Amino acid sequence: MRPLGSTGVAELREPGLPLTADTSPSASEESPAAREEPAEAVETLGPSWCWLCRSSPCGSRAQPEAKKKAPCPGLGLFYTLLSAFLFSVGSLFVKKVQDLHAVEISAFRCVFQMLVVIPCLIYRKTGFIGPKDLRIFLILRGVLGSTAMILLYYAVHTTSLADATVVSFSCPVFTSLFACIFLKEKYSLWDVLFTAFAFTGVILIVRPPFLFGSNAAKMTESYSDHLKGTFASLGHAVFAALTLVILRKMGKSVDYFLTIWYYIVIGLVECVIILFVLGEWRLPNCGMDRLFLLLIGLFGLAGQVFLTKALQIEKAGLVALMKTMDVVFAFIFQIIFLYDIPSWWTVGGALCVVASSAGAAIRKWCQGTK
């Protein structure tokens, strides 16, 4: 028997090499005590070495990992498309409920989401208050997010569904601006260009008389309501952008359901105060209105869930691009269900705003791939 020198030990300790490579035929004729020495040396190689299949890692253990399926290509984009569809259907139901104030619709949505989020918080054991050093940010997230929701619902009520959706899509432009101010992120010339495109789209939708003449104002049934709805939608974009900056500031240090909890609790309190001041509280009519209120909360929560799942498995830039389908769904629903054909000014404004959001998303995606 050839003595096991330093070279032999090195070869035995190197994973993936067969143990019989340097073993002479006479090794099988040695005593059992001599044959146990290589086995003891093998046992020191670690749990990943398998004596039976003489490989590292064991082939039988690696087989389940090889059979593990990767995420389906395009699944994240499908989740985003489904989220855009659900949000658009929810906005359509808001438009259909005309007998209730937009603030009261927001309150009903908060109540429904609260009934769903409370069991989730109890199951995840995250608590209902959050870390002490982040509570101020959670409160700001709740105030800004709920205000954005109320403004969007008011915009959908007072102006066309397409106009409200298009103007609200200027949110990414404001997000870049506020991130530069509060988070000290870089604001380049590209961001300035995207901002100009977004404001051009808003101007085309608003159609101020001092630029387009008095005939443009007469194209809508009530230009004052159209103007209030457009500015409410623009306010939604501003407050939603501030909400995204707050969420980016907190990062992953706070559970996602906890941020929704603050959003719905503060939103409900805010809605109750506004309704008390305005004196607009009333019970919804029996029939379709109550069903629409239930579906608004259901579709809104489902849209948030699918959007979150999309962001977990897909790049944020691609998700932002696919989310522009909100505008397409808004145009389709407005034509089919509301029998309202958008004007060419609205189509032009939509193209400008979508180009601005898509350009910002593509630029962020390109920066992330470098």
Beta strands, then each sheet from edge to edge (+ up, - down):
end
